[in-house]
Amino acid sequence: MNATIEDLEAVLRGVQDPEYPVSVLDMGLIRGLAVEGHTARVRLTYTSMGCPCKEMIADDVRDALLGVAGIERVEVEEVFEPWTHGNLTRRARRTLAELGVT
Amino acid sequence: MSSSEADLDRVVPAEWSVTDDDEALAALVNLVVVLADNKFFLGRRFSEWLSGGPSLESAVALAAIAQEELGHARALYPLLEEMPLVDTPGPLQRGAERERKYCLSCLGAPWEWWADVVAALILVDPALTILFRALEDSRYDDLRQRAARVPSEEVFHRKYAEGRLRDLARTEQGRETLQRRIDWMLPEVLMWFGPSEEPGVAALKSEGLIKLDNDEMREAFQEDVFSILEENGLSVEVGELPWKRWNSLQRRVE
């Protein structure tokens, strides 16, 4: 059985940003997901083009998706789309506020 | 179809098809390496001042700026590998070296004074941003995506630059020191956009790869930064530009 987008989203909720206890989904870094056969495709952006954790985040995303039943290959594309605070979910904003990050 | 043909279909990458114009391609390679090298050395020069700024706050902010400049360079270097030109310059990152550098001469060696940092923040960084803005509608998608993001990050660099400029220009001594560094950097920055009617840039423009020519970019830069300099008592008079010392390949004054 092929994996679904919902399957991918479910595991990505467990992939945290390296700096904050917020998932990459809630951080607004995931700009697109697709499943084609046994391949998962991810469009990924970062909070800054100078983010020193780019490889770490991409590796975490790739490793998580390879753990989804039916996924054998993951293609991660960096899309350079702008990121602003408006891309944070309410859950992420609440968590960051609790940490004193506003 | 045999299995070997099927494998071939799968592994042969799509042809790079941004332009068939050799002059435009050569100019595009040069443009990317020039942008990347200038970002790289700007980041390096800033990083050398992380413990030398006038305050802890200025050092922390400069660290973030340096990191972003290096990030911009790092985003550009992979483009050199995909463009189909023989002997494209290699990336300057992860310890790699290259004899020929495509950065402004004023970025070529460590700076002696904090005023150099401030002058580069208000002159070099905005000049590079003007060129990124000219690429925001480029037909070369991979470059356009990167160019469209850089100016949004540069907004914060500019706020910091203007604050440090005002701090330094507040006293007569600071203003005089900064004026000397501006007198050194400004002519080269103005020339960095290149001479009028440069053939390679004309080819880029006609191919839809850049939207402004050299004079238009230079004018946009002057409109962008001259007023803030003059408001702070700084002169932007440069006299005749030394085009005889202009290196058009590395885009720098020798």
Boltz contact constraints between the chains, C-beta under 6 A:
constraints:
  - contact:
      token1: [A, 48]
      token2: [B, 68]
      max_distance: 6.0
  - contact:
      token1: [A, 49]
      token2: [B, 71]
      max_distance: 6.0
  - contact:
      token1: [A, 49]
      token2: [B, 72]
      max_distance: 6.0
  - contact:
      token1: [A, 49]
      token2: [B, 75]
      max_distance: 6.0
  - contact:
      token1: [A, 50]
      token2: [B, 67]
      max_distance: 6.0
  - contact:
      token1: [A, 50]
      token2: [B, 68]
      max_distance: 6.0
  - contact:
      token1: [A, 50]
      token2: [B, 71]
      max_distance: 6.0
  - contact:
      token1: [A, 80]
      token2: [B, 145]
      max_distance: 6.0
  - contact:
      token1: [A, 80]
      token2: [B, 146]
      max_distance: 6.0
  - contact:
      token1: [A, 80]
      token2: [B, 149]
      max_distance: 6.0
  - contact:
      token1: [A, 82]
      token2: [B, 149]
      max_distance: 6.0
  - contact:
      token1: [A, 82]
      token2: [B, 152]
      max_distance: 6.0
